[in-house]
Amino acid sequence: MMEKNAKTKRLLYFGLGPDEYTRISECESAKDIWEALQVAHEGTNQVKQSRIVLLMRKYELFEMVIVKR
C-alpha cells in the first residue's frame, strides 16, 4: 500500500507546475494531494452550490428578458 502511495505521489508531483506544487508540497499522501488539487480547481461543495445558484439566477433573468421582448 505504501509503495502505491509513493508511486502515485511521484506521478502527481511530475504532472504539476510550480504553482500547484507549492499547494501540495506539504501533503503527506496521494489522497491528500488529490483533495487539495480538487478544492483548488473546483472549489468546495459550498462554492459549487453557490455557482449553481448564481448561474440559475442568471438564466432566469436572461429568460425574462427574452420573453418580454
N, C-alpha and C positions, 0 to 999 in steps of 0.2 A: 504494500500500500504506500509506503514511504517513497519507494522508487517511482511509482506512478505519479505521485505528487511532485517529486523533484523534476521529472521529465516534463510534466505539464507546466510547471513554473518556468522552466527554461524556454519552452515554446512561447509562452505568453511574453516573457521578457524580450525575446528576439523579435517578436512581431510588433513591438510597440516603439513609438517615437519617444524622444526625450521628455515631452510634456506628460505623456501618460506614465512613463517610467517613474517620474517623481511622485505621482499619485499613489503608485502601488509599491514603491520601494520598501516600505516597512511592513507589508502584508506577509504573513507567515505561511499561508497555504494557498494553493491554487484556487480554492473556493473563495477565499478572502479577496484574492486578486480579481477574480471574475465578478464578484459582487461589487467591488469598488469601481470597476470599469462600467458595470451596468448602471449604477447610480449616477456616475459622472456623465454618461452619454444619454441615458433615458430619463433620469430623474427618479425620485422616489414615487411610490404609489400615489401619494398626495399630490405631487406635481403632475403626474399623468392625469389624474382625475380633474384637476384644475384646468389643464389644457383641453380636455374633452368638453367640459362645461363651457369654456370660452369659445371653442370652435362651434359648438351647438348654438350658442347665442348669436355669434356672427352669422351663421347660416340662417337662423330665424329672422334676423334683421335684414339680411340680403333678400330673403323670400318676401318679406313685407314690402320692400322697395319695388320688387318686380311686379307684385300683384297690384300695387297702387298705380303703376304707370300704365 
